[in-house]
C-alpha cells in the first residue's frame, strides 16, 4: 500500500488521485490472484520494494488471452534493475499460463516506465492524447504491447 500510495501522490504512472486504503488494496489483490493472474513481489533484504502483476486487459470474453501489466517500485529501489527482473518474471509467468499478448497502459507517459517496458521488448502501439488530468495538467497515455510465447494462431480451446 505504501509503494502504490507514493505513486498516486507523486507520480503520473497511475491516474488515481487519492490513495486507496488497506481494505481496497487487499480487495484488489484478492481479485487479481483469485482469477489466476500472477502477482510478484520484489524485496531488498527483508523489505518489500516493488511489485508487478497481470490482470485482465478487458472483461469481454474475446480478450481473455490478453493481460495488462502493472508495476510499481518504491523510490529507493528505482533504477537498480529490480523492476526489469520483476517484469521479465511476470512476462515468463504469463507466457507459461498461455496468455498471447501483454499490454502496458502507461500514464503520463511516465518516462521510466516507458524505458523499462522497451528494455523488456514492448513496442509502442498507440497513444491516447490528453486522456488523464492530474497535477493541474492534461496527460497522454501510452499503450505498449508485447507478444507472448510463440505467437501460435490456433484456437486454444
N, C-alpha and C positions, 0 to 999 in steps of 0.2 A: 504494500500500500504506500509506503514512504517513497519508493522509487517512482511509482506512477504519479503520485501527488506532486512530486518535484517537476515532472514533465508537464503536468497540467498547468501548474502555476508559473513555470518559467520557459516552457518550450512551445514550439509550433508544430511538433510532430503529431500531436493529438489536438482535436478541436474541442475537447471538453473544456469547460470554463471553471467548473467547481470540482475539486477532487471528490471522488466517491468515498463513502465511509467503509469501514471494515466489512460490514454486513453485505454491502453491494459488491465489493471486491470478491468476497467469498462466494456469493451467488454466481458471479461471472466465471470464476474458476471452476466451480462445480458444474456449470452448464457446459463449459468447454470440454472438460475431462469426461463427463458422463456421456457425451456424444462421441467419444472415441478419438478426439483430437489430442495431439501431443502438447504438453506444457513442460518446458525445460527451465530449470533454474541454474544460474551461474553463481559460483561462490569464489571468494578470495579468502582463504583461511576459513574461519567459521562464519563469515558474514555473507549474506545474500547481496550480490551487487548487480544483478541483472536477471532478466527472464525473457523467454521467447515462447510464443505459442502460435498454433494454427487454429483457425476457426472457419466456419462456413463463409464462402465468398458471398453467396446469396442463398436464400432459403428455398427457392423453387427447385424441384427435383432434378431438372436438367443440369443444374450447376453442382450436383453432388460429388463430382470428381475434381472439383477445383477448391483450393483453400486460399485464404488470405492470411498472411503472417503479420505478427506484431512483435516488436522487440523494444525493450526499454532497459536502459542502463543507468546505474547510479553515477552521479558526476565523477566520483573518484575512480571509476572503472572505465570511463570512456577513453578511447584512443590507445588501449592496451592490447587489442586483439581478441578480447573475450567475446565481444559482440559477434565477430566473424565466426568464432568457434561455435557459439550458440546457434547462429543462423544456419551454418553448414550442418550441424547436428539435426536441427529442425527439418531442413531440406531432406536429409537422409531418412529421417523417420517418416516423413510424409510420402516419400517415394516408396518406401517399404510397405506403407499402408495402401498403396495403389492409387494415390492421387495423381492426376495428369498434369496439372498446372498449379503454380503458386503465384499469387498476386501480392504486391505491396502497394498499399494506398497511403501515400506519404504526404502529410500536411506540411505546408509551408512553401515549397518543398524543403524540408529540413536537409541542409547540405550533408551533414554527417551520415544521415540515413540513406540518402541517395548514393553516396560514395560506398557505403557498406554493401548495399544491395548490388551495385555494379561489380564490386570485387567478388561477389558470390555468384556472378553470372546473370543477373537480372538485366533486362533491356527495357528501355523506355517504350511504353505502348500508348501513352496518352496523357493529357492534362485536362483538368477542369479549372478553368480560369475564374478567379475571384469567387471561389466556392466556400470559403470559410472566413468568418470575421472574428478576429482575436487580436487583443492588444491594440485596438483602435485602428486596425487596417485590414483590408481585404487580402486574403492569401489564396494562392493557387494550390491545387492538389495534383501531385504527380502519381501516375499509375505505372508500375513496373511489373514485368512478367518473366517467369522462369518456367520453361517446360520441365517436367519431372520424368524420370525413367527413360525408357527407350522410345517414347513417342508412339507407342502402339495405337493404331486406329481401330482395332476391333472392339466390338461391344463387350464390356466386362461382365455382363450378367448371363 
